[in-house]
Amino acid sequence: MTAPAVDVDKMVSFMDAKIAAETNSRYRANLQTVRAHMYHETMLDPDGVLATLSPDASYKMWVDGVDSGPKDIDAIRRWYVDENIRKQKSFVIEYDLERVVVADDMVVTEGEMKVVVDGVYARDYFGRECLPDDMFLQSFRQVVFWPMDENANILGEDFYISGSARDGAWRKLAPEEVPEQWHTLVAVAQAL
């Protein structure tokens, strides 16, 4: 039996191990908030994600020197619900974390991001020639700076993405590689 293309629990498990090893209470609180944020992302729960954010949150999404991130809490909600879930259906992810660094006012995560997407997304956002029902795994490097407020709430995500359009960034998935979370995402997108 072929395994699903992504392990959506991988980033949360990595964060659990990091939290278990952390003795500094402030660092631990910051890590727990980022972990909760990641967990709610895997559960396709935008309200849970937003609960981890400061009311002053602002996102910066740097791709090739251009920031396209949402700049306030309402825009962030629209980005999660309307863009990632409804329109792009690009929220079945595996963030294969390699490094997590924590400080009083920041968490930094680095690793390989893997996203399950359909042919519509591949065609509309990356110009790939494919059928709408084709399924792909898109992989790229990602570093995220998670600034934290005094209450260990996330002030935003500053993403730096590299390699999302490179050769080898895309792999067509066999039907048995499409994880169950994809079908859940489609149902959630239709229900919202």
N, C-alpha and C positions, 0 to 999 in steps of 0.2 A: 504494500500500500504506500502510495506517495504521500509525503508529509505536506501540510500547507506551506505556501511560499514564505509566510512570515509567522513569527512567534510574537503575538501582540503583548504577551506578559513579560517578555525579556527585559525591557527597560525597568519595569516595576521591580522585578526580582533583583536586578543589579542595584537599584536604589535601596531595597530592603537590606541587602548585605552592607552597603555603605553606612546606612543609618545604624545598624547593629554594632558596627565597629567604632562609631563616633562617640567620643566622651564629652566634648564641648557642647553644653546645652543649647547655646545660640546656633551653632552650626547644625546641630541635630534638628532643631525647629525649622531651619531653612530647608534642610534636606527633606523633612517630612512634608512640607508644603509643596515642594517640587514633585515629590513622589505622589502626593494626592492629585496634583494637577495631571500628571502622566496617567494615573489610574483612571481618572474620569475621562480622559481622552480615549483610552482603550475601551471604556464602557459606552462611548458615544453619548456622553452626558454633558452637554454644554453648560447647564446650570451648575453642575459640580465643578467644572473647570473654572467658571466665572467666580465661584465662591472662594477660590484660592487667590484671586487677584485683589490688589488694592483698588479702591475706587478711582485712583489716579493712574491706572495702568495705561501703558502705551507700547505698541509693538513696533520693532524695526526689523524688516525682513530684507536683508542685503543679498542681492543676487547680481553679480557683475557690476557692483558699484552703485546700484539703484535700490533705494529703500521703498518698498511698496506696502509696508505694514500699517494696520489700522491704529489710529492714534488716540482713541478714547474707549471707554468701556462699552458704549453702545456699538461702536464700529467693530470692536473685538467680537462682540456677540454675533453681529451680522456676518463677520468673517468666518466664525466657526459654523454657524447654522446655515447661512445662505451660500457661502462659497464652498467650504470644505465638505459639508454634509449634503446639502441639496444639489448644488450645481456641479461641483467637481467630483463628488463622491471619492475624495482622496484622503480618507481618514482611517483606513485600515493600515496601520503602520507598525513597523518594528524599528525601534531606535536601538541599534546594537552599540551600546555605550562601551567606550574604551577607557574614558577618563572622566572623573567628576572631581571638581575642585570646589571647595567651600570656604567662605570667609563670612565676616559679620554681616556684610551688606550685599553678598553676591553668591550665587552658585553658577558654576560653568560646567556644561556637559559637552562631550565630544564623542563622535562616533559615526557609524554608517547608518544612514536612514534608508529604509526600504518601505515603499508605498505600493499597495495594490491599487491599480487604476484600470478603468475600462478604455475601450477604443475611442470613445467620444472625447475623453480627457486627453488621450495621447494625440489625437488628431487636432483638436481645437487649441491646445496649449503648446504643443511641440511639433506640429506639422507632420506627424507620422502617418504614413499611408497604411490604413488598417480598416477593419470592419468595426462598426459600433459595438458589437458584442465581444470583440477580442478582449482578452484580459492580459495585463502586463504587470511585471514587477519593475518599478523604477527605483534605482539606487543612486545615492549621492552622499558626499561628505557633508556633515553639518556640525557646527559649533553653535551652542546657544549660551548667551549670557543672560542669567535670570537675576536682575537686580531685586533686592528685597527691602521692604520698609522696616520700620522699627518693631512692627508686630509680626514679622516673618510672613507678610503677605507679598505676593509677587507684583512688582511694579511694571513688569512687562517681560517680553522675550525679545532679545536682540539676536536674530538668526543670521548666521553666515553660511551660505550654501554654495557648494562647488561641485561641478561635474554632473549636473542633472540632465544635460543634453549631450554629453560625451558619448563616443562609441563605447558600447558595453554597459551603458547606464540602463538599458531597457532589455527585458527578456519576456518573451511571450509565454504565458502560463497555460499549462494543460488544465482542463476542467477540474481534475482532482487536486490541483495545487491551489485553487481558489479557496481561501479559508472561509469558514462559516460566518465569520464577522463581516465579510463582504455582503452576504445576503441579508444580515441584520442591518447593515448600513443602508442598503437599498430600501428596506422596509421602514427604517427610521426616517430616511429622506422623504419618503412618500407620506409619512404620517405628520411631519412637521408643517 
